[in-house]
Amino acid sequence: MSHADNEGRSPPERPRQSGGDVQITAVGAIGDVTAASWDACANPVSSCAAAVSPAGPTALQQALEAPQTTVQPADQETSFNPFLSHGFLSALETSKSVGGHSGWRVRHLLAKTADGTLVGAAPCYLKSHSRGEYVFDYGWAEAYAHAGGRYYPKLQVAVPFTPATGRRLLVRPGPRADDMRRVLAAGLVKLCEIDDASSVHVTFATEPEYRFLGELGFLQRTDQQFHWENAGYETFDNFLGALASRKRKTIRRERQDALANGITVHWLTGRDLTEEVWDNFFTFYMETGSRKWGRPYLTRPFFSLVGETMGDRILLVMAKRSGRWIAGAINFIGSHALFGRHWGAIENHPFLHFELCYYQAIDFAIAHKLGRVEAGAQGEHKIARGYMPATTYSAHYIADPALRRAIADYLNRERAYVAAAGEELAATGPYRHDVAAEAD
């Protein structure tokens, strides 16, 4: 029987010990785990990720300055993901962006061997709402409430406020890796019971994790983002050459118009990220975020903390006019991808958003041979700028069998819609027909 046939009827497997030597626990702060232990599970191939050092260039800065000849392959399972690092998650907690009254109660799941070695982990939060997730389940919560159920609290396995794909069942490499993933998945179901939660939501997982959890009985959900893929371009003009003539002209005009009012663009990373720079960027973030979300999620201390602990993994693209900063976009640098996150401005200029968030990101990725740019959630307007549809994946355990059946039926239809919409959107892409055919 295929998982699609089984969906909505068989619940996920319950917790079990793997060989009797693995203990599953949940902690209320990532500070309860050493950075070395967590990162050995979260980013086991991150030997190139050095901390910012005032003594000299960081390892990453040296790598970025070194000549590159080939684009690094995009592999979500083995690449370094900055959002999964202890430094990023710790900054969220220490800055009070999560925890406290935020509605994100930390419940990180840990798997340890008898000698105390951390062999697996899952970034997990007990949620009292559905904000800051980018995989929308408000309709599920409302329907369940109308039926007399209680949807909150729920467990969210994710990086808060970060719609970027990455591993969620973080295990050390080795022959027992799949066993540890199974233990973690079962542990999440048990934690759901212990916390009297309605559900577990593993969002922005990798496709292999999505399929793995589906085999265990988790419901499967897909959605769409827009990513730019580096086809080995040497320069931005080389990239433009792959586009249809009309699209090339449009982008060149937008880039020219964005800087027409004496605006200059600057890349800041590592020791460039001073408190003055963060003060300016936070002003941009609050100005734009308050209009977009009502209340921005990240606090001012968060930016100082990530700048201190992982500044060499941050790229701020900042715009200056008449001697002052007027806009900026923050990106995080992975081993294979550049992840665009937040942007803001205190002056309005035509196409400046496109320049800072999309075109400069492409410039950086080309210069440093990164395989792709992920520019955040939603935004069909990105297609005209070379960002093409990419499927995102999530997996959901629903405790109530009746709710699980209803959601399973909905997800069957939604997945078909997402697949069809992706094909239609891809057909509207800006690339020349011969280039698009080669990509297919």
C-alpha positions as CSV (number, residue, x, y, z in Angstrom):
1,M,0.0,0.0,0.0
2,S,1.4,3.4,-0.9
3,H,1.5,6.2,1.6
4,A,-1.1,8.1,-0.5
5,D,-3.5,5.2,0.0
6,N,-2.7,5.1,3.7
7,E,-2.9,8.8,4.3
8,G,-5.3,10.0,7.0
9,R,-5.9,6.5,8.4
10,S,-2.7,5.3,10.1
11,P,-1.1,7.5,12.7
12,P,2.7,7.9,12.9
13,E,4.7,5.3,14.8
14,R,5.0,5.8,18.6
15,P,8.3,6.4,20.3
16,R,10.8,3.6,20.6
17,Q,14.3,3.3,21.8
18,S,16.9,2.3,19.1
19,G,18.7,-0.6,20.6
20,G,17.8,0.6,24.1
21,D,20.7,3.0,24.3
22,V,19.1,6.3,23.2
23,Q,17.4,8.7,25.5
24,I,14.9,11.3,24.2
25,T,14.5,14.5,26.2
26,A,13.1,18.0,25.6
27,V,14.9,21.1,26.8
28,G,13.5,24.6,27.3
29,A,16.6,26.5,25.9
30,I,19.2,25.8,23.4
31,G,21.7,27.0,25.9
32,D,21.2,23.7,27.6
33,V,23.1,22.2,24.7
34,T,26.7,23.0,23.9
35,A,27.2,24.7,20.5
36,A,29.7,22.0,19.5
37,S,27.2,19.2,20.2
38,W,24.3,20.9,18.5
39,D,26.3,21.9,15.4
40,A,27.7,18.4,15.1
41,C,24.1,17.3,14.4
42,A,22.8,20.5,12.6
43,N,25.8,21.2,10.3
44,P,28.1,18.2,10.4
45,V,30.1,19.3,7.3
46,S,30.6,22.9,8.5
47,S,34.3,22.9,9.0
48,C,34.6,26.1,6.9
49,A,32.3,28.0,9.3
50,A,34.6,29.9,11.6
51,A,33.6,32.4,14.2
52,V,34.3,36.1,13.7
53,S,37.7,36.9,14.9
54,P,39.1,40.4,15.5
55,A,42.6,39.1,14.8
56,G,42.1,38.7,11.1
57,P,39.9,37.6,8.2
58,T,37.5,34.7,9.0
59,A,37.8,31.4,7.2
60,L,34.6,32.2,5.3
61,Q,35.9,35.7,4.2
62,Q,39.1,34.1,3.0
63,A,37.1,31.5,1.1
64,L,34.9,34.1,-0.5
65,E,38.0,36.1,-1.6
66,A,39.7,33.0,-3.0
67,P,39.2,32.4,-6.8
68,Q,36.4,29.9,-7.5
69,T,36.1,27.9,-10.7
70,T,32.9,25.9,-10.3
71,V,29.4,26.4,-8.8
72,Q,28.9,24.5,-5.6
73,P,26.1,21.9,-5.9
74,A,22.9,22.5,-4.1
75,D,22.4,19.7,-1.6
76,Q,20.1,20.4,1.3
77,E,21.2,17.2,3.1
78,T,24.9,18.0,3.3
79,S,25.2,21.8,2.9
80,F,25.8,24.2,5.7
81,N,22.6,26.0,6.7
82,P,23.2,29.1,8.9
83,F,19.6,29.0,10.3
84,L,20.2,25.6,11.9
85,S,23.3,26.7,13.7
86,H,23.5,27.0,17.5
87,G,24.5,30.7,17.1
88,F,21.3,31.6,15.1
89,L,18.9,29.8,17.3
90,S,20.6,31.0,20.4
91,A,20.3,34.6,19.2
92,L,16.6,34.2,18.8
93,E,16.2,33.0,22.3
94,T,18.7,35.3,24.1
95,S,17.2,38.3,22.3
96,K,13.6,37.4,23.4
97,S,12.5,37.1,19.8
98,V,11.2,33.7,20.9
99,G,10.2,32.5,24.4
100,G,8.6,34.7,27.0
101,H,5.3,36.1,25.8
102,S,6.1,35.5,22.1
103,G,3.9,32.4,21.8
104,W,7.0,30.4,20.9
105,R,7.9,28.2,23.9
106,V,11.2,26.4,23.3
107,R,10.9,22.5,23.4
108,H,13.9,21.3,21.5
109,L,14.0,17.6,21.2
110,L,17.3,15.8,21.9
111,A,18.5,12.2,21.4
112,K,21.4,11.2,23.5
113,T,23.3,7.9,23.9
114,A,24.0,6.4,27.3
115,D,27.3,8.3,27.6
116,G,25.6,11.6,27.0
117,T,26.6,12.1,23.4
118,L,24.1,14.1,21.4
119,V,23.3,12.1,18.3
120,G,20.1,13.8,17.1
121,A,18.0,17.0,17.7
122,A,15.0,18.8,16.4
123,P,14.4,22.5,16.7
124,C,10.9,22.5,18.3
125,Y,8.5,25.1,19.8
126,L,5.2,24.8,21.6
127,K,3.0,27.4,19.8
128,S,-0.1,29.2,21.0
129,H,-0.7,30.8,17.6
130,S,0.2,30.3,14.0
131,R,2.2,33.5,13.3
132,G,5.7,33.7,11.9
133,E,5.5,30.2,10.2
134,Y,4.8,30.9,6.5
135,V,3.0,27.6,6.2
136,F,-0.6,28.6,6.8
137,D,-2.9,26.5,8.9
138,Y,-5.3,29.2,10.2
139,G,-8.1,27.4,8.3
140,W,-7.4,24.2,10.1
141,A,-7.4,25.9,13.5
142,E,-10.7,27.7,12.8
143,A,-12.4,24.6,11.5
144,Y,-11.3,22.5,14.5
145,A,-12.5,25.2,16.9
146,H,-15.9,25.3,15.1
147,A,-16.1,21.5,15.6
148,G,-15.4,21.9,19.3
149,G,-11.7,21.0,19.3
150,R,-8.7,22.9,20.7
151,Y,-6.0,23.4,18.1
152,Y,-3.5,25.3,20.3
153,P,-1.1,24.5,21.6
154,K,0.7,22.8,18.8
155,L,4.3,21.8,18.2
156,Q,6.2,23.5,15.5
157,V,9.5,21.9,14.2
158,A,11.0,24.8,12.3
159,V,13.3,27.8,12.5
160,P,11.1,30.7,13.7
161,F,10.3,33.4,11.2
162,T,12.5,31.7,8.6
163,P,10.8,30.3,5.5
164,A,14.0,28.6,4.3
165,T,14.3,24.8,3.5
166,G,16.7,22.9,5.8
167,R,16.9,19.7,7.7
168,R,14.6,19.4,10.7
169,L,15.6,15.9,12.0
170,L,19.2,16.8,12.8
171,V,21.3,13.7,13.2
172,R,25.0,13.0,13.2
173,P,26.2,11.2,10.0
174,G,26.7,7.5,10.4
175,P,25.2,4.0,9.8
176,R,22.4,4.6,12.4
177,A,21.3,8.0,11.0
178,D,18.0,6.7,9.7
179,D,17.4,5.0,13.1
180,M,18.0,8.3,14.8
181,R,15.6,10.1,12.5
182,R,12.9,7.5,13.3
183,V,13.6,7.9,17.0
184,L,13.2,11.7,16.7
185,A,10.0,11.4,14.7
186,A,8.5,9.1,17.3
187,G,9.8,11.4,20.0
188,L,7.9,14.3,18.5
189,V,4.7,12.3,18.6
190,K,5.3,11.5,22.2
191,L,6.1,15.1,23.1
192,C,2.8,16.1,21.4
193,E,1.0,13.7,23.8
194,I,3.0,15.0,26.9
195,D,2.3,18.6,26.0
196,D,-1.4,17.9,25.2
197,A,-0.9,19.5,21.8
198,S,-3.1,19.0,18.9
199,S,-0.5,18.4,16.3
200,V,3.2,18.5,15.1
201,H,4.2,20.5,12.1
202,V,7.6,19.9,10.5
203,T,7.8,22.9,8.1
204,F,10.3,23.7,5.3
205,A,11.8,20.3,5.6
206,T,14.0,18.8,2.9
207,E,12.4,16.6,0.3
208,P,14.0,13.4,1.7
209,E,12.7,14.2,5.2
210,Y,9.3,14.9,3.7
211,R,9.2,11.5,2.1
212,F,10.7,9.8,5.2
213,L,8.0,11.3,7.5
214,G,5.3,10.5,5.0
215,E,6.3,6.8,5.2
216,L,5.9,7.1,9.0
217,G,2.3,8.3,8.6
218,F,2.8,12.1,8.7
219,L,0.5,14.0,6.3
220,Q,2.4,15.6,3.5
221,R,2.1,19.2,2.3
222,T,3.7,21.2,-0.5
223,D,3.9,24.9,-1.4
224,Q,5.8,27.1,-3.8
225,Q,8.7,29.6,-3.4
226,F,10.9,31.3,-6.1
227,H,14.6,30.6,-6.2
228,W,17.4,31.7,-8.6
229,E,19.6,28.9,-9.8
230,N,23.2,29.5,-10.8
231,A,23.9,27.8,-14.1
232,G,27.6,28.5,-13.9
233,Y,27.3,32.2,-14.8
234,E,30.5,34.2,-14.8
235,T,29.0,37.6,-14.6
236,F,25.5,39.2,-14.2
237,D,25.6,40.1,-17.9
238,N,26.3,36.4,-18.5
239,F,23.1,35.6,-16.6
240,L,21.2,38.3,-18.6
241,G,22.3,36.6,-21.8
242,A,20.2,33.6,-20.8
243,L,17.0,35.8,-20.7
244,A,14.7,36.8,-23.5
245,S,15.6,40.2,-25.0
246,R,12.7,42.0,-23.6
247,K,13.4,40.7,-20.1
248,R,17.0,41.7,-20.3
249,K,16.1,45.3,-21.2
250,T,13.6,45.5,-18.4
251,I,16.1,44.4,-15.8
252,R,18.9,46.7,-17.0
253,R,16.4,49.6,-16.9
254,E,15.3,48.7,-13.4
255,R,18.9,48.5,-12.1
256,Q,19.7,51.8,-13.7
257,D,16.6,53.5,-12.3
258,A,17.2,52.1,-8.8
259,L,20.5,54.0,-8.5
260,A,19.4,57.1,-10.4
261,N,19.2,59.4,-7.4
262,G,22.8,59.2,-6.4
263,I,22.4,55.9,-4.5
264,T,25.3,53.7,-3.9
265,V,25.2,50.1,-2.8
266,H,27.5,48.4,-0.3
267,W,28.1,44.8,0.8
268,L,28.8,44.6,4.5
269,T,29.8,41.4,6.4
270,G,31.9,40.3,9.3
271,R,33.6,43.2,11.1
272,D,31.7,45.7,8.9
273,L,28.6,44.9,11.0
274,T,29.0,47.6,13.6
275,E,26.4,48.6,16.1
276,E,25.8,51.8,14.1
277,V,25.1,49.7,11.0
278,W,22.7,47.5,13.0
279,D,20.9,50.6,14.4
280,N,20.3,51.8,10.8
281,F,19.2,48.4,9.5
282,F,16.8,47.8,12.5
283,T,15.2,51.2,11.7
284,F,14.6,50.0,8.1
285,Y,13.3,46.6,9.4
286,M,10.9,48.2,11.8
287,E,9.7,50.8,9.2
288,T,8.9,48.2,6.6
289,G,8.0,45.4,8.9
290,S,5.4,47.4,10.8
291,R,3.5,48.1,7.6
292,K,3.8,44.5,6.4
293,W,3.1,42.5,9.5
294,G,1.8,45.0,12.1
295,R,4.5,43.9,14.6
296,P,7.9,42.8,13.4
297,Y,9.1,39.6,15.1
298,L,12.8,40.2,15.7
299,T,14.1,42.4,18.5
300,R,17.0,44.8,18.2
301,P,19.3,42.7,20.3
302,F,18.9,39.8,17.9
303,F,20.9,41.6,15.2
304,S,23.7,42.4,17.5
305,L,23.9,38.8,18.7
306,V,24.0,37.2,15.3
307,G,26.4,39.9,14.1
308,E,28.7,38.9,17.0
309,T,28.5,35.1,16.8
310,M,28.0,34.6,13.0
311,G,28.8,37.8,11.3
312,D,30.9,36.1,8.6
313,R,27.7,34.3,7.6
314,I,25.8,37.5,7.1
315,L,25.6,39.8,4.1
316,L,24.0,43.2,4.5
317,V,23.3,44.9,1.2
318,M,23.0,48.5,2.2
319,A,22.0,51.6,0.1
320,K,23.4,55.0,0.9
321,R,22.3,58.5,-0.4
322,S,23.7,61.9,0.5
323,G,26.0,60.4,3.1
324,R,23.4,58.4,5.0
325,W,22.0,54.8,4.9
326,I,18.5,54.7,3.5
327,A,17.7,51.0,2.9
328,G,19.1,47.6,3.4
329,A,18.5,43.9,3.0
330,I,19.9,41.1,5.2
331,N,21.1,37.8,3.7
332,F,22.6,34.7,5.4
333,I,25.4,32.8,3.6
334,G,25.2,29.0,3.4
335,S,27.8,26.8,1.8
336,H,25.7,26.4,-1.3
337,A,23.1,29.1,-1.2
338,L,22.5,32.8,-0.3
339,F,19.3,33.2,1.8
340,G,17.6,36.5,1.5
341,R,15.5,37.4,4.6
342,H,14.4,40.9,5.6
343,W,14.5,44.3,3.8
344,G,13.5,47.8,4.8
345,A,13.9,51.4,3.7
346,I,13.2,54.9,5.0
347,E,13.1,56.4,1.5
348,N,11.1,55.3,-1.5
349,H,12.9,54.9,-4.7
350,P,11.8,53.0,-7.9
351,F,13.0,49.5,-8.1
352,L,15.4,49.8,-5.1
353,H,13.7,46.8,-3.4
354,F,14.4,44.7,-6.5
355,E,18.0,45.9,-6.7
356,L,18.9,45.3,-3.0
357,C,17.0,42.0,-2.6
358,Y,17.2,40.3,-5.9
359,Y,19.8,41.7,-8.3
360,Q,22.5,42.2,-5.7
361,A,21.9,38.7,-4.3
362,I,22.4,37.3,-7.8
363,D,25.6,39.4,-8.1
364,F,26.9,38.0,-4.9
365,A,26.0,34.4,-5.7
366,I,27.7,34.6,-9.1
367,A,30.8,36.3,-7.6
368,H,31.2,33.5,-5.0
369,K,30.0,30.5,-7.0
370,L,26.9,29.8,-4.8
371,G,24.5,27.4,-6.4
372,R,21.3,29.4,-5.7
373,V,19.5,32.3,-4.1
374,E,16.5,31.7,-1.9
375,A,14.7,35.0,-1.7
376,G,12.1,34.2,1.0
377,A,8.4,33.3,0.8
378,Q,5.8,34.1,-1.9
379,G,6.2,36.7,-4.6
380,E,5.3,35.8,-8.2
381,H,6.9,39.1,-9.3
382,K,10.2,37.3,-8.7
383,I,9.8,35.2,-11.8
384,A,10.4,38.2,-14.1
385,R,13.7,38.7,-12.3
386,G,14.9,35.1,-12.9
387,Y,13.6,33.4,-9.8
388,M,11.7,30.3,-10.8
389,P,9.2,28.2,-8.9
390,A,10.6,25.7,-6.4
391,T,8.6,23.3,-4.3
392,T,8.8,23.5,-0.5
393,Y,7.8,20.6,1.8
394,S,6.2,20.1,5.2
395,A,4.9,17.1,7.2
396,H,2.1,17.1,9.8
397,Y,1.1,14.8,12.5
398,I,-2.6,15.4,13.6
399,A,-3.6,13.7,16.8
400,D,-7.4,13.7,16.3
401,P,-8.3,11.0,13.7
402,A,-11.3,13.0,12.5
403,L,-9.3,16.1,11.9
404,R,-6.5,14.1,10.4
405,R,-8.9,12.6,7.8
406,A,-10.3,16.0,6.9
407,I,-6.9,17.6,6.5
408,A,-5.6,14.6,4.5
409,D,-8.4,15.0,2.0
410,Y,-7.6,18.7,1.7
411,L,-3.9,18.1,1.3
412,N,-4.5,15.6,-1.6
413,R,-6.2,18.4,-3.5
414,E,-3.8,21.1,-2.5
415,R,-0.7,19.1,-3.6
416,A,-2.3,18.7,-7.0
417,Y,-3.0,22.4,-7.2
418,V,0.5,23.4,-6.2
419,A,2.1,21.0,-8.8
420,A,-0.2,22.4,-11.6
421,A,0.4,26.0,-10.5
422,G,4.2,25.5,-10.5
423,E,4.1,24.2,-14.1
424,E,2.0,27.1,-15.2
425,L,4.3,29.6,-13.5
426,A,7.4,28.0,-14.9
427,A,6.0,28.5,-18.4
428,T,6.0,32.3,-17.8
429,G,9.7,32.4,-16.9
430,P,12.0,35.0,-18.5
431,Y,14.6,32.6,-19.9
432,R,15.1,32.1,-23.6
433,H,13.2,29.1,-25.0
434,D,16.5,27.2,-25.8
435,V,17.8,27.9,-22.3
436,A,14.6,26.7,-20.7
437,A,14.6,23.6,-22.8
438,E,18.2,22.7,-21.7
439,A,17.1,23.2,-18.1
440,D,14.3,20.7,-18.6
